[in-house]
């Protein structure tokens, strides 16, 4: 008899897991608390047309891509390879840096001292317990205190000593530093340890394989317009999908519409954020709010702004990330950028403030119109407190459940945030099920 597997969440990761499990011969059901597919990969109406919500590039292996082509069709995707998968920049020290997503300190006054501390930290055996420890271990005390902790604390509004180790690569990636020119960086990066610390100052000239050879994939059209294709795939492969389902963890039990999951399914992959289904999470965890601003520009800024996005590290700036949609699609009739701002709940800046910041950060952009969406996302802070709460609940749920459980959805404290982690983990969970139960 076929094993019945439930996948909680019709996100892109959930769909990839469903496709893999179906390919392996399991009976699969997708459980979705909302009424749409795609998770955070969605769009929003603005006064100047439908726009993407956030930054939409999926980082996929060839296997992930194959499954998505089976579901949606190959014709709906734009595919990027190599360094084009993730072209990023940063804004720090009042200056734009377009050649890396990592902090660039080549002009920083204490660069030489920091470089010496990095070299002295080579093969440091200290086991880090929090983000502050990791920064010290990797970059030394000066860089931790003056560069990295301020960036992370600006983002998450908490001291780095109170943030998890995984927080350093959640939303922004702080695992490396750009500290020397490419020739020297290429030599250092031949060493495994230095490769994990030193960033390449010229991302369009990588010294090795980029993103482990992953593809960068974007939908050519709104995912909602492709629902008919998904329905055809679901029917053809006999995959059930249930919308507007009530999924929650109560008294250490996983419930579907107030009934035990284990009564109906032999296993479960949780591809939705764990915090969203734990009944007591709102009272027990701390969150931040992510607000979205959209701007139609008079001019195409692509020649001045070659990145897909810029991470705003500068603590004087409230903006968190600027996304240039014309970097993805240079043939768009309108020139659109978005600004994302992470802030304390209920304390979003107004549009005028963000416009002032844009005039400082990208003065070459002429703003035609602006829009602040009423939509808000609430993200769990990757704090040690939240980490302990989620880990405790996970352990208790596994101990009190009669069927195997895998957790693959966004978990900021573990750095599980971007598509290359959420989709990858969902696919790995499906493979693990196949290995154990085939």
Buried (B, 14 or more C-beta within 10 A) or exposed (E): EEBBBBBBBBBBBBBBBBBBBBBBEBBBBBBBBBEEBBBBBBBBEBEBEEBBBBBBBBBBBEBBBBBBBBBBEEEBBEEBEBBBBBBBBBBBBEEBBBBBBBBBBEEBEEBEBBBEBBEEBEEEEEEBEBBBBBBBBBBBEBBBBBBBBBBBBBBBBBBBEBBBBBBBBBBBBBBBBBBBEBEEBBEBBEEEEBBEBBBBBBBEEBBEEBBEEBBBBBBEEBBEEBEEEBEEBBEEBEBBBBEEBEBBBEEBBBBBEEEBBBEEBBBBBBBBBBBBBBEEBEEBBBBBBBBBBBBBBEEBBEEBBBBBBBBBBBEEBBBBBBBBBBBBEEEEEBBBBBBBBBBEEEEBBEBEBBBEBBEBBBEEBEBBEBBBBEEEBBBBBBBBBBBEBBBEBBEBBBEEBEBBBBBBBBBBBBBBBBBBBBBBBBBBBBBBBBEEBE
